[in-house]
């Protein structure tokens, strides 16, 4: 059985919980995601702990955003951990993104366009001109031009970004919520089925899985739904 294109966000309070969640969901999903909080608390050891013996893909979501030289050094430092994906902020610009790509040649560099927690009003207040979709497309084109092999965008923009960058670039969508799940701190959301139908390659899902009484069963249920969409 093929694992579903889901990255489970392991936003756990401690390393043991993160490793337990990873073990429960790994039979059903392709990827587990380690975010900034978990990485800063436990350091590089967290990667081996959540990867376990299965060799599941690890998505290291650090959202690097600094001057190119600093991002290059940071990307080189984590590349030895062999994450499948590493995030940088698209707003860091072409030179910064290219620095990350060059420093981690065996890791897929994913450029984050606009955080899914930001609403249209939030983006306007911080000086991002035009509708969110336009801003995301501009950032996507710049990032791909700099060598990014993946983009992170909300499911609301994924269809437009796919049309802009073509089929070869991996599109990763946070803000994915199964029907009936609370949006929580996500502002631009969609269901897993809609995100895949619109062209997403990898869905980031956290609390709807890890907050369930049985994270493994929750992951299996969403994975089964996605397989029906893909096969249909």
MARBA-3410 file (N, C-alpha, C, O; in Angstrom, 1 decimal):
232
0.8,-1.2,0.0,0.0,0.0,0.0,0.9,1.2,0.0,1.8,1.4,0.9 ~ 0.7,2.2,-0.9,1.4,3.4,-1.1,1.1,4.3,0.0,-0.1,4.6,0.3 ~ 2.1,5.0,0.6,1.8,6.0,1.7,1.2,7.2,1.0,1.5,7.5,-0.1 ~ 0.3,7.8,1.8,-0.4,9.0,1.3,0.6,10.2,1.3,1.5,10.3,2.1 ~ 0.3,11.2,0.4,1.2,12.3,0.3,0.9,13.4,1.4,0.4,14.5,1.2
1.1,12.9,2.6,0.8,13.8,3.8,2.1,13.9,4.6,2.8,12.9,4.9 ~ 2.4,15.1,5.1,3.5,15.4,6.0,2.8,15.7,7.4,2.1,16.7,7.5 ~ 2.9,14.8,8.3,2.3,15.0,9.6,3.2,16.0,10.5,4.4,15.7,10.7 ~ 2.6,17.1,10.9,3.4,18.1,11.7,3.5,17.6,13.1,2.5,17.5,13.8 ~ 4.7,17.3,13.5,5.0,16.7,14.8,5.2,17.8,15.8,6.3,17.9,16.4
4.2,18.7,16.1,4.4,19.8,17.0,4.1,19.3,18.4,3.0,19.6,19.0 ~ 5.0,18.5,18.9,4.8,17.8,20.2,5.5,18.5,21.3,6.4,19.3,21.1 ~ 5.0,18.3,22.6,5.6,18.9,23.7,6.9,18.4,24.1,7.7,19.0,24.8 ~ 7.3,17.2,23.7,8.5,16.6,24.0,8.9,15.6,23.0,8.1,15.2,22.1 ~ 10.2,15.1,23.0,10.8,14.3,22.0,10.1,12.9,22.0,9.9,12.3,20.9
9.7,12.4,23.2,9.1,11.1,23.2,7.8,11.0,22.5,7.4,10.1,21.8 ~ 7.0,12.1,22.8,5.7,12.2,22.1,5.9,12.3,20.6,5.1,11.6,19.8 ~ 6.8,13.1,20.2,7.0,13.3,18.7,7.4,11.9,18.1,6.9,11.6,17.0 ~ 8.3,11.2,18.7,8.7,9.9,18.2,7.5,8.9,18.2,7.4,8.1,17.3 ~ 6.7,8.9,19.2,5.5,8.0,19.3,4.5,8.4,18.2,4.0,7.5,17.5
4.2,9.7,18.0,3.3,10.1,16.9,3.9,9.6,15.5,3.2,9.1,14.7 ~ 5.2,9.8,15.4,5.8,9.4,14.1,5.7,7.9,13.8,5.3,7.5,12.7 ~ 5.9,7.1,14.9,5.7,5.7,14.7,4.3,5.3,14.4,4.1,4.3,13.6 ~ 3.3,6.0,14.9,1.9,5.6,14.7,1.5,6.0,13.3,0.7,5.3,12.7 ~ 2.0,7.1,12.8,1.5,7.6,11.5,2.3,7.1,10.3,1.8,7.1,9.1
3.5,6.7,10.5,4.4,6.3,9.4,3.9,5.2,8.5,4.2,5.2,7.3 ~ 3.1,4.2,9.0,2.6,3.2,8.0,1.6,3.8,7.0,1.4,3.2,6.0 ~ 1.1,5.0,7.3,0.1,5.6,6.4,0.5,6.8,5.6,-0.2,7.1,4.6 ~ 1.5,7.5,6.0,1.9,8.8,5.4,3.4,8.7,4.9,4.1,7.9,5.4 ~ 3.7,9.6,4.0,5.0,9.5,3.4,6.1,10.3,4.2,7.3,10.1,4.0
5.6,11.3,5.0,6.5,12.2,5.5,6.1,12.7,6.9,4.9,12.7,7.3 ~ 7.1,13.0,7.8,6.8,13.6,9.0,7.6,15.0,9.1,8.7,15.1,8.5 ~ 7.0,16.0,9.7,7.5,17.3,9.7,8.0,17.7,11.0,7.2,17.7,12.0 ~ 9.2,18.2,11.1,9.8,18.7,12.3,9.9,20.2,12.2,10.5,20.8,11.3 ~ 9.2,20.9,13.1,9.2,22.4,13.1,10.2,23.0,14.0,11.1,22.4,14.6
10.2,24.3,14.0,11.2,25.1,14.7,11.3,24.9,16.2,12.3,24.7,16.7 ~ 10.1,24.8,16.8,10.1,24.6,18.3,10.8,23.3,18.7,11.6,23.3,19.6 ~ 10.4,22.2,18.0,11.0,20.9,18.4,12.5,20.8,18.1,13.2,20.3,18.8 ~ 12.8,21.4,16.9,14.3,21.4,16.6,15.1,22.2,17.5,16.2,21.8,17.9 ~ 14.6,23.4,17.9,15.3,24.2,18.9,15.4,23.6,20.2,16.4,23.8,21.0
14.4,22.9,20.6,14.4,22.3,22.0,15.4,21.1,22.0,16.1,20.9,23.1 ~ 15.4,20.2,21.0,16.2,19.0,21.1,17.3,18.9,20.1,18.2,18.0,20.2 ~ 17.4,19.8,19.2,18.5,19.8,18.2,18.5,18.7,17.2,17.4,18.1,17.0 ~ 19.6,18.4,16.6,19.7,17.4,15.5,19.2,16.0,15.9,18.8,15.2,15.1 ~ 19.3,15.7,17.2,18.8,14.3,17.7,17.4,14.1,17.3,17.0,12.9,17.2
16.6,15.1,17.2,15.2,14.9,16.9,14.9,14.2,15.5,14.0,13.5,15.4 ~ 15.8,14.5,14.6,15.7,13.9,13.3,15.7,12.4,13.3,14.9,11.7,12.8 ~ 16.8,11.9,14.0,16.9,10.4,14.1,15.8,9.8,14.9,15.3,8.7,14.6 ~ 15.3,10.5,15.9,14.2,10.0,16.8,12.9,9.8,16.0,12.3,8.8,16.2 ~ 12.6,10.8,15.2,11.3,10.7,14.5,11.4,9.8,13.2,10.5,9.3,12.7
12.7,9.8,12.6,12.9,8.9,11.5,12.8,7.4,11.8,12.2,6.6,11.1 ~ 13.3,7.1,13.0,13.2,5.7,13.5,13.8,4.7,12.5,14.7,5.1,11.8 ~ 13.3,3.5,12.6,13.9,2.5,11.7,13.2,2.4,10.3,13.6,1.7,9.5 ~ 12.2,3.2,10.2,11.4,3.1,8.9,12.0,3.9,7.8,11.7,3.6,6.6 ~ 12.8,4.9,8.1,13.4,5.7,7.0,12.4,6.6,6.4,12.6,7.1,5.3
11.3,7.0,7.1,10.3,7.9,6.6,11.0,9.2,6.2,11.9,9.6,6.9 ~ 10.5,9.9,5.2,11.0,11.2,4.8,10.8,12.2,6.0,9.7,12.2,6.6 ~ 11.8,13.0,6.2,11.7,14.1,7.2,11.7,15.4,6.5,12.6,15.7,5.7 ~ 10.7,16.2,6.8,10.5,17.6,6.3,11.0,18.5,7.5,10.3,18.6,8.5 ~ 12.1,19.2,7.3,12.6,20.1,8.3,12.2,21.5,8.0,12.7,22.2,7.1
11.2,21.9,8.8,10.5,23.2,8.5,11.1,24.3,9.4,10.5,24.7,10.4 ~ 12.2,24.8,9.0,12.9,25.9,9.8,12.7,27.3,9.3,12.9,28.2,10.0 ~ 12.1,27.4,8.1,11.8,28.7,7.5,13.0,29.7,7.6,12.8,30.7,8.2 ~ 14.1,29.3,7.1,15.3,30.1,7.2,15.1,31.4,6.5,14.5,31.5,5.3 ~ 15.5,32.5,7.1,15.3,33.9,6.5,16.3,34.8,7.1,16.2,35.3,8.2
17.4,35.0,6.4,18.5,35.8,6.9,19.3,36.2,5.7,18.9,36.0,4.5 ~ 20.5,36.8,5.9,21.3,37.2,4.8,21.9,35.9,4.1,21.9,34.9,4.8 ~ 22.2,36.0,2.8,22.6,34.7,2.1,23.7,33.9,2.8,23.6,32.7,2.8 ~ 24.7,34.6,3.3,25.8,33.9,3.9,25.4,33.1,5.1,25.8,31.9,5.3 ~ 24.5,33.7,5.9,24.0,33.0,7.1,23.1,31.8,6.7,23.2,30.7,7.3
22.2,32.0,5.8,21.4,30.9,5.3,22.2,29.8,4.7,21.8,28.6,4.9 ~ 23.2,30.1,4.0,24.1,29.1,3.4,24.7,28.2,4.5,24.7,27.0,4.4 ~ 25.2,28.9,5.5,25.8,28.1,6.6,24.8,27.3,7.4,25.1,26.1,7.7 ~ 23.6,27.8,7.6,22.6,27.1,8.3,22.1,25.9,7.5,22.0,24.8,8.0 ~ 21.9,26.1,6.2,21.5,25.0,5.3,22.6,23.9,5.2,22.3,22.7,5.2
23.8,24.3,5.2,24.9,23.3,5.1,25.0,22.5,6.4,25.2,21.3,6.4 ~ 24.7,23.2,7.5,24.8,22.5,8.8,23.7,21.4,9.0,24.0,20.4,9.5 ~ 22.5,21.7,8.5,21.4,20.7,8.6,21.4,19.7,7.5,20.8,18.6,7.6 ~ 22.1,20.0,6.4,22.1,19.1,5.2,22.7,17.7,5.6,22.3,16.7,5.1 ~ 23.6,17.7,6.6,24.2,16.4,7.0,23.2,15.5,7.7,23.4,14.3,7.8
22.0,16.0,8.1,21.0,15.2,8.7,20.1,14.6,7.7,19.3,13.7,8.0 ~ 20.3,14.9,6.4,19.6,14.3,5.3,18.1,14.5,5.3,17.4,13.5,5.1 ~ 17.6,15.7,5.6,16.2,15.9,5.5,15.8,15.9,4.0,16.6,16.3,3.2 ~ 14.6,15.4,3.8,14.1,15.3,2.4,13.8,16.7,1.9,14.0,17.1,0.7 ~ 13.3,17.6,2.8,12.8,18.9,2.5,13.3,19.9,3.6,13.3,19.5,4.8
13.7,21.1,3.2,14.1,22.1,4.1,13.4,23.4,3.6,13.5,23.7,2.4 ~ 12.8,24.2,4.5,12.1,25.4,4.1,13.0,26.6,4.4,13.7,26.7,5.3 ~ 12.8,27.6,3.4,13.3,28.9,3.6,12.2,29.9,3.2,11.2,29.5,2.6 ~ 12.3,31.1,3.6,11.2,32.1,3.3,11.5,32.7,1.9,12.6,33.2,1.6 ~ 10.5,32.6,1.0,10.6,33.2,-0.3,10.9,34.7,-0.3,11.6,35.2,-1.1
10.5,35.3,0.8,10.7,36.8,0.9,12.1,37.1,1.2,12.5,38.3,1.1 ~ 13.0,36.1,1.4,14.4,36.4,1.6,15.1,36.8,0.3,16.2,37.3,0.3 ~ 14.4,36.5,-0.8,15.0,36.9,-2.1,15.8,35.9,-2.8,16.1,34.8,-2.3 ~ 16.1,36.2,-4.1,16.7,35.2,-5.0,18.1,34.7,-4.5,18.4,33.5,-4.5 ~ 18.9,35.7,-4.1,20.3,35.3,-3.7,20.3,34.4,-2.5,21.1,33.5,-2.4
19.4,34.7,-1.5,19.3,33.9,-0.3,18.8,32.5,-0.6,19.4,31.5,-0.1 ~ 17.8,32.4,-1.5,17.3,31.0,-1.8,18.3,30.2,-2.6,18.5,29.1,-2.3 ~ 19.0,30.9,-3.5,20.1,30.2,-4.3,21.2,29.7,-3.3,21.8,28.7,-3.5 ~ 21.5,30.5,-2.3,22.5,30.1,-1.3,22.1,28.8,-0.6,22.9,27.9,-0.4 ~ 20.8,28.7,-0.3,20.4,27.5,0.4,20.4,26.3,-0.6,20.8,25.2,-0.2
20.0,26.5,-1.8,20.0,25.4,-2.8,21.5,24.9,-3.0,21.7,23.7,-3.1 ~ 22.4,25.8,-3.1,23.8,25.4,-3.3,24.4,24.7,-2.1,25.2,23.8,-2.2 ~ 24.0,25.1,-0.9,24.5,24.6,0.3,24.0,23.2,0.7,24.6,22.4,1.4 ~ 22.8,22.9,0.2,22.2,21.6,0.5,21.7,20.9,-0.8,20.5,20.8,-1.0 ~ 22.7,20.5,-1.6,22.3,20.0,-2.9,21.5,18.7,-2.9,20.9,18.3,-3.9
21.5,17.9,-1.8,20.7,16.7,-1.8,19.4,16.8,-1.0,18.8,15.8,-0.8 ~ 19.1,18.0,-0.7,17.8,18.3,0.0,17.0,19.2,-0.9,17.5,20.1,-1.5 ~ 15.7,18.9,-0.9,14.8,19.7,-1.7,14.5,21.0,-0.9,13.9,21.0,0.2 ~ 14.9,22.2,-1.5,14.6,23.5,-0.8,13.2,23.9,-1.2,12.9,24.1,-2.4 ~ 12.4,24.2,-0.2,11.0,24.6,-0.4,10.9,26.0,0.1,11.2,26.4,1.3
10.4,26.9,-0.8,10.3,28.3,-0.4,8.9,28.6,0.1,7.9,28.3,-0.6 ~ 8.8,29.2,1.3,7.5,29.5,1.9,7.0,30.8,1.3,7.7,31.8,1.4 ~ 5.9,30.9,0.7,5.4,32.1,0.0,4.8,33.0,1.1,5.4,34.0,1.5 ~ 3.5,32.8,1.5,2.9,33.6,2.5,2.3,32.6,3.6,1.6,31.7,3.2 ~ 2.6,32.9,4.8,2.1,32.0,5.9,0.6,31.8,5.9,-0.1,32.8,5.6
0.2,30.6,6.1,-1.3,30.3,6.0,-2.0,30.9,7.2,-3.3,31.0,7.2 ~ -1.3,31.4,8.2,-2.0,32.1,9.3,-2.4,33.5,9.0,-3.1,34.2,9.7 ~ -1.8,34.1,7.8,-2.1,35.5,7.5,-3.3,35.6,6.6,-3.5,34.9,5.6 ~ -4.2,36.5,7.0,-5.4,36.8,6.2,-5.0,37.9,5.2,-3.9,38.4,5.2 ~ -6.0,38.1,4.3,-5.8,39.2,3.3,-5.5,40.6,4.1,-4.6,41.3,3.7
-6.2,40.8,5.2,-6.0,42.0,5.9,-4.6,42.1,6.6,-4.0,43.1,6.6 ~ -4.2,40.9,7.1,-2.9,40.9,7.7,-1.8,41.2,6.7,-0.9,41.9,6.9 ~ -1.9,40.6,5.5,-0.9,40.8,4.4,-0.9,42.3,4.0,0.2,42.9,3.8 ~ -2.1,42.9,4.0,-2.1,44.3,3.6,-1.4,45.2,4.7,-0.7,46.2,4.3 ~ -1.6,44.8,5.9,-1.0,45.6,7.0,0.5,45.6,7.0,1.1,46.5,7.4
1.1,44.5,6.6,2.5,44.4,6.6,3.1,44.8,5.2,4.3,44.6,5.0 ~ 2.3,45.4,4.4,2.8,46.0,3.2,2.8,45.1,1.9,3.5,45.5,0.9 ~ 2.2,43.9,2.0,2.1,43.1,0.8,1.0,43.6,-0.1,-0.2,43.5,0.3 ~ 1.3,44.1,-1.3,0.3,44.7,-2.1,-0.5,43.7,-2.9,-0.1,42.6,-3.2 ~ -1.8,44.1,-3.1,-2.7,43.2,-3.9,-3.2,42.1,-3.1,-2.9,41.9,-2.0
-4.1,41.3,-3.8,-4.7,40.1,-3.2,-3.6,39.1,-2.8,-2.5,39.1,-3.4 ~ -3.9,38.2,-1.8,-2.9,37.2,-1.4,-2.5,36.3,-2.6,-1.3,36.0,-2.7 ~ -3.4,36.0,-3.4,-3.1,35.1,-4.5,-2.0,35.7,-5.4,-1.1,35.0,-5.9 ~ -2.1,37.0,-5.7,-1.1,37.7,-6.5,0.2,37.7,-5.9,1.3,37.5,-6.5 ~ 0.3,38.0,-4.6,1.5,38.1,-3.8,2.2,36.7,-3.8,3.4,36.6,-4.0
1.4,35.7,-3.6,1.9,34.3,-3.6,2.5,33.9,-4.9,3.6,33.3,-5.0 ~ 1.8,34.3,-6.0,2.3,34.0,-7.3,3.7,34.7,-7.6,4.6,34.1,-8.2 ~ 3.7,35.9,-7.2,5.0,36.7,-7.4,6.1,36.0,-6.7,7.2,35.8,-7.3 ~ 5.9,35.7,-5.4,7.0,35.1,-4.6,7.3,33.7,-5.2,8.5,33.3,-5.2 ~ 6.3,33.0,-5.7,6.6,31.6,-6.2,7.5,31.7,-7.5,8.4,30.9,-7.6
7.2,32.6,-8.4,8.0,32.8,-9.6,9.4,33.1,-9.2,10.4,32.6,-9.8 ~ 9.6,34.1,-8.3,11.0,34.5,-7.9,11.7,33.3,-7.3,12.9,33.1,-7.6 ~ 11.1,32.5,-6.4,11.7,31.4,-5.7,12.1,30.3,-6.7,13.3,29.8,-6.7 ~ 11.3,30.0,-7.7,11.6,29.0,-8.7,12.8,29.5,-9.5,13.6,28.7,-9.9 ~ 12.7,30.8,-9.9,13.8,31.3,-10.6,15.2,31.2,-9.9,16.2,31.2,-10.6
15.1,31.2,-8.6,16.3,31.1,-7.8,16.8,29.7,-7.6,17.8,29.4,-7.0 ~ 16.0,28.7,-8.0,16.4,27.3,-7.9,15.6,26.5,-6.9,15.9,25.3,-6.7 ~ 14.6,27.1,-6.2,13.8,26.3,-5.3,13.1,25.2,-6.1,12.5,25.4,-7.1 ~ 13.1,24.0,-5.4,12.5,22.8,-6.1,11.1,22.6,-5.6,10.4,21.7,-6.1 ~ 10.7,23.3,-4.6,9.3,23.2,-4.0,8.8,24.5,-3.5,9.6,25.4,-3.2
7.5,24.7,-3.3,6.9,25.9,-2.8,5.9,25.5,-1.8,5.2,24.5,-1.9 ~ 5.8,26.3,-0.8,4.8,26.2,0.3,3.8,27.3,0.1,4.1,28.5,0.1 ~ 2.5,26.9,-0.1,1.4,27.9,-0.3,0.2,27.3,0.3,0.0,26.1,0.5 ~ -0.8,28.2,0.6,-2.0,27.7,1.1,-2.8,27.0,0.1,-2.6,27.2,-1.1 ~ -3.8,26.1,0.5,-4.6,25.4,-0.6,-5.4,26.4,-1.4,-5.9,26.0,-2.4
-5.7,27.6,-0.9,-6.4,28.6,-1.6,-5.7,29.0,-2.9,-6.3,29.4,-3.9 ~ -4.4,29.0,-2.8,-3.6,29.5,-4.0,-2.9,28.4,-4.8,-2.3,28.7,-5.8 ~ -3.1,27.2,-4.4,-2.3,26.1,-5.1,-2.6,25.9,-6.5,-1.7,25.7,-7.3 ~ -3.9,26.1,-6.9,-4.2,25.9,-8.4,-3.6,27.0,-9.2,-3.0,26.7,-10.3 ~ -3.6,28.3,-8.7,-3.0,29.4,-9.5,-1.5,29.2,-9.5,-0.8,29.5,-10.5
-0.9,28.8,-8.4,0.6,28.6,-8.4,1.0,27.4,-9.3,2.0,27.6,-10.1 ~ 0.2,26.4,-9.3,0.5,25.3,-10.3,0.5,25.8,-11.7,1.3,25.4,-12.5 ~ -0.5,26.6,-12.0,-0.6,27.1,-13.4,0.6,28.0,-13.7,1.0,28.0,-14.9 ~ 1.1,28.7,-12.7,2.2,29.6,-12.9,3.6,28.9,-13.1,4.4,29.2,-13.9 ~ 3.8,27.8,-12.3,5.2,27.2,-12.2,5.3,25.9,-13.0,6.4,25.4,-13.1
4.1,25.3,-13.4,4.2,24.1,-14.1,4.2,22.8,-13.3,4.1,22.9,-12.0 ~ 4.3,21.7,-13.9,4.2,20.4,-13.2,5.4,19.9,-12.4,5.2,19.0,-11.6 ~ 6.6,20.4,-12.6,7.8,19.8,-12.1,8.0,20.3,-10.6,8.8,19.6,-9.9 ~ 7.5,21.4,-10.2,7.8,21.9,-8.9,6.8,21.3,-7.9,5.6,21.3,-8.1 ~ 7.4,20.8,-6.8,6.5,20.2,-5.7,5.8,21.4,-5.0,6.4,22.4,-4.6
4.5,21.2,-4.9,3.7,22.2,-4.1,3.2,21.5,-2.8,2.6,20.5,-2.7 ~ 3.6,22.2,-1.7,3.3,21.8,-0.4,2.3,22.7,0.3,2.4,23.9,0.2 ~ 1.2,22.1,0.8,0.1,22.9,1.3,-0.2,22.7,2.8,-0.7,21.6,3.1 ~ 0.2,23.7,3.6,-0.4,23.7,5.0,-1.8,24.2,5.0,-2.4,24.4,3.9 ~ -2.4,24.3,6.2,-3.7,24.9,6.2,-4.7,23.9,5.7,-5.8,24.3,5.2
-4.4,22.6,5.8,-5.4,21.5,5.3,-6.1,21.0,6.5,-5.6,20.6,7.5 ~ -7.5,21.0,6.4,-8.3,20.6,7.5,-9.4,19.7,6.9,-10.1,20.0,6.0 ~ -9.5,18.5,7.5,-10.6,17.6,7.1,-12.0,18.2,7.4,-12.1,19.1,8.2 ~ -13.0,17.8,6.7,-14.4,18.4,6.9,-14.7,18.3,8.4,-14.6,17.2,9.0 ~ -15.2,19.4,8.9,-15.6,19.4,10.3,-14.5,19.8,11.3,-14.8,20.1,12.5
-13.3,19.8,10.9,-12.2,20.2,11.8,-12.1,21.7,11.9,-12.3,22.4,11.0 ~ -11.7,22.1,13.1,-11.6,23.6,13.4,-10.4,24.1,12.6,-9.4,23.5,12.5 ~ -10.5,25.4,12.1,-9.5,26.0,11.4,-8.3,26.4,12.4,-7.2,26.5,11.9 ~ -8.6,26.7,13.6,-7.6,27.1,14.7,-6.9,28.3,14.2,-7.6,29.3,13.8 ~ -5.6,28.3,14.2,-4.9,29.6,13.8,-4.6,29.7,12.3,-3.8,30.5,11.9
-5.2,28.9,11.5,-5.1,28.9,10.1,-6.2,29.8,9.4,-7.3,29.6,9.7 ~ -5.8,30.7,8.6,-6.7,31.6,8.0,-7.2,31.2,6.6,-8.3,31.4,6.2 ~ -6.3,30.6,5.8,-6.6,30.2,4.4,-6.5,28.7,4.3,-5.4,28.1,4.2 ~ -7.7,28.0,4.4,-7.7,26.6,4.6,-8.5,25.9,3.5,-9.3,26.6,2.7 ~ -8.4,24.6,3.4,-9.2,23.7,2.5,-9.1,22.3,3.0,-8.3,22.0,3.8
-10.0,21.5,2.4,-10.0,20.1,2.8,-8.9,19.4,2.0,-8.4,19.9,1.0 ~ -8.5,18.2,2.5,-7.4,17.4,1.8,-7.8,17.1,0.4,-7.0,17.2,-0.5 ~ -9.1,16.7,0.2,-9.5,16.4,-1.2,-9.4,17.6,-2.1,-9.0,17.4,-3.3 ~ -9.8,18.7,-1.7,-9.8,19.9,-2.5,-8.3,20.3,-2.8,-8.0,20.7,-4.0 ~ -7.4,20.2,-1.8,-6.0,20.6,-2.0,-5.4,19.7,-3.1,-4.7,20.2,-4.0
-5.6,18.4,-3.0,-5.1,17.5,-4.0,-5.7,17.7,-5.4,-5.0,17.7,-6.4 ~ -7.0,17.9,-5.4,-7.7,18.2,-6.7,-7.1,19.4,-7.4,-7.1,19.5,-8.6 ~ -6.7,20.4,-6.6,-6.2,21.6,-7.1,-4.7,21.6,-7.5,-4.2,22.5,-8.1 ~ -4.0,20.5,-7.2,-2.7,20.3,-7.6,-1.6,20.2,-6.6,-0.4,20.2,-6.9 ~ -2.0,20.1,-5.3,-1.0,19.9,-4.2,-0.3,18.5,-4.3,-1.0,17.5,-4.6
1.0,18.5,-4.0,1.7,17.3,-4.0,1.9,16.7,-2.6,2.0,15.5,-2.5 ~ 2.0,17.6,-1.6,2.2,17.1,-0.2,1.3,18.0,0.7,1.4,19.2,0.7 ~ 0.5,17.4,1.5,-0.4,18.1,2.4,0.2,18.1,3.8,0.5,17.0,4.4 ~ 0.4,19.2,4.4,0.8,19.3,5.8,-0.4,19.3,6.7,-1.2,20.2,6.7 ~ -0.5,18.3,7.6,-1.6,18.2,8.5,-1.0,17.9,9.9,-0.3,16.9,10.0
-1.5,18.7,10.9,-0.9,18.5,12.2,-2.0,18.1,13.2,-2.3,16.9,13.4 ~ -2.6,19.0,13.8,-3.5,18.8,14.9,-4.7,17.9,14.6,-5.1,17.1,15.5 ~ -5.3,17.9,13.4,-6.4,16.9,13.1,-5.9,15.5,13.2,-6.7,14.6,13.4 ~ -4.6,15.2,13.1,-4.1,13.9,13.3,-3.5,13.7,14.7,-3.9,12.8,15.4 ~ -2.6,14.6,15.1,-1.9,14.4,16.3,-2.7,14.7,17.5,-2.5,14.2,18.6
-3.8,15.5,17.3,-4.7,15.8,18.4,-5.8,14.7,18.6,-6.6,14.8,19.5 ~ -5.8,13.8,17.7,-6.9,12.7,17.8,-6.5,11.7,18.9,-5.4,11.6,19.3 ~ -7.6,11.0,19.4,-7.3,10.0,20.4,-6.4,8.9,19.9,-5.6,8.4,20.7 ~ -6.5,8.6,18.6,-5.6,7.6,18.0,-5.0,8.2,16.7,-5.6,8.2,15.7 ~ -3.8,8.8,16.8,-3.2,9.5,15.6,-3.1,8.6,14.5,-3.2,9.0,13.3
-2.7,7.3,14.7,-2.6,6.4,13.6,-3.8,6.1,12.9,-3.8,6.1,11.6 ~ -4.9,6.0,13.6,-6.2,5.8,12.9,-6.7,7.1,12.2,-7.2,7.0,11.1 ~ -6.4,8.2,12.7,-6.7,9.5,12.1,-6.0,9.6,10.8,-6.5,10.0,9.7 ~ -4.7,9.3,10.8,-3.8,9.4,9.6,-4.3,8.4,8.6,-4.4,8.7,7.4 ~ -4.7,7.2,9.0,-5.2,6.1,8.1,-6.4,6.6,7.4,-6.6,6.3,6.2
-7.3,7.2,8.1,-8.6,7.6,7.6,-8.4,8.7,6.5,-9.0,8.6,5.4 ~ -7.6,9.7,6.8,-7.3,10.7,5.8,-6.6,10.2,4.6,-6.9,10.5,3.5 ~ -5.6,9.3,4.8,-4.9,8.6,3.7,-5.9,7.9,2.8,-5.7,7.9,1.6 ~ -6.8,7.1,3.4,-7.8,6.4,2.6,-8.6,7.3,1.8,-8.9,7.0,0.6 ~ -9.0,8.4,2.3,-9.8,9.4,1.5,-9.0,9.9,0.3,-9.5,10.0,-0.8
-7.7,10.2,0.6,-6.9,10.7,-0.5,-6.7,9.7,-1.6,-6.7,10.0,-2.8 ~ -6.5,8.5,-1.2,-6.3,7.4,-2.2,-7.5,7.3,-3.1,-7.4,7.0,-4.3 ~ -8.7,7.4,-2.5,-9.9,7.4,-3.3,-10.0,8.6,-4.3,-10.4,8.4,-5.5 ~ -9.5,9.7,-3.9,-9.5,10.9,-4.8,-8.5,10.7,-5.9,-8.9,11.0,-7.1 ~ -7.3,10.2,-5.6,-6.3,10.1,-6.6,-6.7,9.0,-7.6,-6.5,9.1,-8.8
-7.2,7.8,-7.1,-7.6,6.7,-8.0,-8.8,7.0,-8.8,-9.0,6.5,-9.8 ~ -9.7,7.9,-8.2,-10.9,8.3,-8.9,-10.6,9.2,-10.0,-11.6,9.6,-10.7
END
